[in-house]
């Protein structure tokens, strides 16, 4: 994978737009999920993703291969996401499902309509942004603790604490959303 990224980046630096499209295609889903874990708004996450890839395109010449491309890319994504959060001051508690009337949707209906990823995204929306980010990077992007530290700028202790608290809070939120049906989800 690292060799593929290196070859694509070299081609991009030489002006190959198809190589850039391949790079975007490779990283767009994980990047969108990462951004969403911070901003908790799908439309805003898509806007940030687009802006981030524009920046990557314009700054690709500064990438020096000293770290993994994914680490460099995700750092850009994280920085833009936090900048946008500060700029717009998004309320992290929007779309709280606990405010829905009990009789509106049964848990069984929710399980039929939504899939595993949707529930995890809903639960991630409800936990602290730093915890959601660290969980996203470590588990879904399969980054090491060192890479998470580089991307987030957090200390090693904060990453480990965020992972621990994030797992507990994610589990709590999934239990709130699904109750006894949680065991059927996982």
C-alpha positions, 0 to 999 in steps of 0.5 A: 500500500505504501508503495502504491501511495508513493507511486501515485504521489510521484505521478501527481507531482508530475501532473497526472490527474488520473493518479490524483483521482485514484488517491482520492478514491482510495481515501475518500470514504475513510476520510469522510468518516473521520471528518464526520466523527469530528463535525457530526454533520454529514453535509458539512463533512462532505464540504470539508472533505472536498476542501481538504482534497483541494488543499492536498492537491495544492500542497502535494509538492510539500509531502516529503515521504518522511511519514505515511501519506495517510498520516499527512492526509488525515492531519489535514482532515483533522485540522480543517475539521477543527477549524470549521468547528471553531468557525461555525460553533456547531452544537455537538448534541444535535439529532439526539434520538433520546428526544424521540417519542417512545412510540414513534419507532420501535427498536425492532423497526430501527434494527430493520431500517438501519445497519450496523454502520449507521448505529455506530455513526449515531453513537459516535455523534453523541460522544466527545469529538476527541474520543470519536476521532481517536476511535475512528483513527485507531479502529476504523482507520487501523492507525497505530497509537503513534500515528494517532498522536501525529494526526491529532497532536494529542499526547500519548496519555490523552490518546490512551485515555480517549480510547478507553473513555471512547469505547466505554461511551460508545458502548453506553450510547449503543446500549441507549439506542438499542437496549437489549438489541445491541447483542444482535447488532454486533 
